Amino acid sequence: MMSKQEHVRLTARVGYEPRFLWAFLHPKYWGVWLGIVVLAGLAFVPFRWRDKFARKLGLLIARKAHKPRHKARVNLTLCFPHWTEQQREQVIDEMFVTAAQVMLGIGEIAIRSKAHLQKRSAFIGLEHIQKAREEGKNIILMIPHGWAIDASGIILHTHGMPMTAMYNPHRNPLVDWLWNATRERFGGKMYARQNGIKPFLQSIKQGNMGYYLPDEDYGAEASEFVDFFATYKATLPGLNKMAKLAKAVVIPMFPRYNAERGLYEMEIRPAMSLTEEPAQSARAMNAEIEYFVTPTPEQYVWVLKLLKTRRDNEDIY
């Protein structure tokens, strides 16, 4: 039986591929299996009932999750300094509600049929993807961190648009295996980030659409400091190079969960115009994020340390 430290090393090592291990049947994993059973049961609960419960749960978590709430408050204060405190706190509450609704719907995404998931989805601007495919172009979808990001990727598979993506493996190998099996249930391929970018780009060249998440902070050395809402952000500048290597166009997309309509909505924008200039590529990416997030800020994952790298090395969190 592997120790916890050995499991962490397993998911972090170069060459890691998620797979089933007999060790997952050990009692130490029974809590995870119980959670899977609960989520599977919720998959067949009418979404309006589930969403009402998730709203109550989300608001409860919002009051208890002090550290994530603090990070969200810092991010929103810098990005929207003109907001009142009440506006910020309301958006944070609604963000936790959205997160809870998406999380409690994971079972539905994991086990319900293609036809069911398609009924739970809606596209805005799908013609931009269709146009690129008709022209025979490879596609990288540039997708900010919305709470519905995984669900929307899986739903895209049901519409005949298999995804390939890079991800950071979960520290728990059982959770990692289960979630990647869910992500790949209708096609596509996930690549652990520590295995490098080449498999991801090669998969795009083979016809899979790249699912690229651009907005995490990877430090000053790897980034360009460019505008981000009312502040600035250390932003990865390599989107233009990735597109060139994969011979792809970059199409922005933002996933939302609309509880009023009971739909996973995917808003798609025209292909981006990128130059060879790193700062231009980085700023163009942030401009798309601003466009998507401003009308529905509660859909964005503000609990990330989005702004951790500052020019003066200040720790704002």
FENSUL-V729156 format. One record per backbone hydrogen bond with DSSP energy under -1.0 kcal/mol. CO is the residue of the C=O (numbers start at 1). NH is the residue of the N-H. E is the energy in kcal/mol with one decimal. If there is no record, write none. Layout:
{{CO & NH & E} {CO & NH & E}}
This chain:
{{3 & 7 & -2.0} {4 & 8 & -2.1} {5 & 9 & -2.3} {6 & 10 & -1.9} {7 & 11 & -2.0} {8 & 12 & -1.3} {9 & 13 & -1.1} {13 & 16 & -1.6} {21 & 24 & -2.2} {22 & 25 & -1.9} {23 & 26 & -1.8} {26 & 29 & -2.5} {27 & 30 & -1.7} {29 & 33 & -2.1} {30 & 34 & -2.5} {31 & 35 & -2.0} {32 & 36 & -2.0} {33 & 37 & -2.1} {34 & 38 & -2.2} {35 & 39 & -2.5} {36 & 40 & -2.5} {37 & 41 & -2.1} {38 & 42 & -2.2} {39 & 43 & -1.0} {41 & 44 & -1.5} {42 & 45 & -1.4} {46 & 50 & -2.2} {47 & 51 & -3.1} {48 & 52 & -1.7} {49 & 53 & -2.0} {50 & 54 & -2.6} {51 & 55 & -2.2} {52 & 56 & -1.6} {53 & 57 & -2.5} {54 & 58 & -3.3} {55 & 59 & -2.2} {56 & 60 & -1.8} {57 & 61 & -2.6} {58 & 62 & -2.4} {59 & 63 & -1.1} {60 & 64 & -1.0} {61 & 65 & -2.9} {64 & 66 & -1.9} {65 & 69 & -2.0} {66 & 70 & -2.2} {67 & 71 & -2.2} {68 & 72 & -2.3} {69 & 73 & -2.4} {70 & 74 & -2.4} {71 & 75 & -2.4} {72 & 76 & -2.6} {73 & 77 & -2.2} {74 & 78 & -1.9} {75 & 79 & -2.5} {76 & 80 & -2.7} {79 & 230 & -1.0} {80 & 83 & -1.8} {84 & 88 & -2.0} {85 & 89 & -2.6} {86 & 90 & -2.2} {87 & 91 & -2.3} {88 & 92 & -2.4} {89 & 93 & -2.3} {90 & 94 & -2.5} {91 & 95 & -2.2} {92 & 96 & -2.0} {93 & 97 & -1.8} {94 & 98 & -2.5} {95 & 99 & -2.5} {96 & 100 & -2.3} {97 & 101 & -2.5} {98 & 102 & -2.3} {99 & 103 & -2.7} {100 & 104 & -2.6} {103 & 106 & -1.5} {105 & 109 & -1.8} {106 & 110 & -2.2} {107 & 111 & -1.9} {108 & 112 & -1.9} {113 & 117 & -2.3} {114 & 118 & -2.4} {115 & 119 & -1.5} {118 & 121 & -1.3} {120 & 264 & -3.1} {122 & 266 & -2.4} {124 & 268 & -3.7} {125 & 128 & -1.8} {126 & 130 & -2.2} {127 & 131 & -2.5} {128 & 132 & -1.5} {129 & 133 & -2.4} {130 & 134 & -2.5} {131 & 135 & -1.6} {132 & 137 & -2.5} {133 & 136 & -1.6} {138 & 249 & -2.5} {139 & 210 & -2.7} {140 & 251 & -2.6} {141 & 212 & -2.8} {142 & 253 & -2.4} {144 & 146 & -1.8} {145 & 301 & -2.3} {146 & 149 & -1.5} {148 & 152 & -2.5} {149 & 153 & -1.5} {150 & 154 & -2.1} {151 & 155 & -2.2} {152 & 156 & -2.2} {153 & 157 & -1.3} {154 & 158 & -1.1} {156 & 161 & -1.7} {157 & 160 & -1.8} {162 & 209 & -2.4} {163 & 189 & -1.8} {164 & 211 & -2.8} {165 & 191 & -2.8} {167 & 193 & -2.9} {172 & 176 & -2.4} {173 & 177 & -2.4} {174 & 178 & -2.7} {175 & 179 & -2.6} {176 & 180 & -2.0} {177 & 181 & -2.1} {178 & 182 & -1.8} {179 & 183 & -2.5} {180 & 184 & -1.8} {182 & 185 & -1.4} {184 & 187 & -1.4} {189 & 165 & -1.7} {191 & 167 & -2.0} {192 & 195 & -1.9} {193 & 196 & -1.8} {197 & 201 & -2.3} {198 & 202 & -2.6} {199 & 203 & -2.0} {200 & 204 & -1.6} {201 & 205 & -2.0} {202 & 206 & -1.3} {203 & 208 & -1.9} {204 & 207 & -1.7} {209 & 164 & -2.3} {210 & 141 & -3.6} {212 & 143 & -3.1} {220 & 223 & -1.2} {224 & 235 & -3.0} {226 & 233 & -2.6} {228 & 231 & -2.3} {231 & 228 & -2.4} {233 & 226 & -2.0} {235 & 224 & -2.5} {238 & 242 & -2.5} {239 & 243 & -2.3} {240 & 244 & -2.0} {241 & 245 & -2.7} {242 & 246 & -2.5} {243 & 248 & -2.7} {247 & 138 & -1.1} {249 & 140 & -2.7} {250 & 272 & -3.2} {251 & 142 & -2.0} {252 & 269 & -2.7} {254 & 267 & -2.4} {256 & 265 & -2.5} {258 & 262 & -1.7} {258 & 263 & -1.8} {263 & 258 & -3.0} {264 & 122 & -2.2} {265 & 256 & -2.9} {266 & 124 & -2.5} {267 & 254 & -2.3} {277 & 281 & -2.0} {278 & 282 & -2.4} {279 & 283 & -2.6} {280 & 284 & -2.6} {281 & 285 & -1.7} {282 & 286 & -2.0} {283 & 287 & -2.4} {284 & 288 & -1.6} {285 & 289 & -1.8} {286 & 290 & -2.5} {287 & 291 & -2.0} {288 & 292 & -2.2} {289 & 293 & -2.7} {290 & 294 & -2.0} {296 & 299 & -1.9} {297 & 300 & -1.4} {299 & 147 & -2.0} {300 & 302 & -1.7} {301 & 304 & -1.3} {304 & 306 & -2.1} {305 & 308 & -1.2} {310 & 313 & -1.6} {314 & 316 & -1.0}}
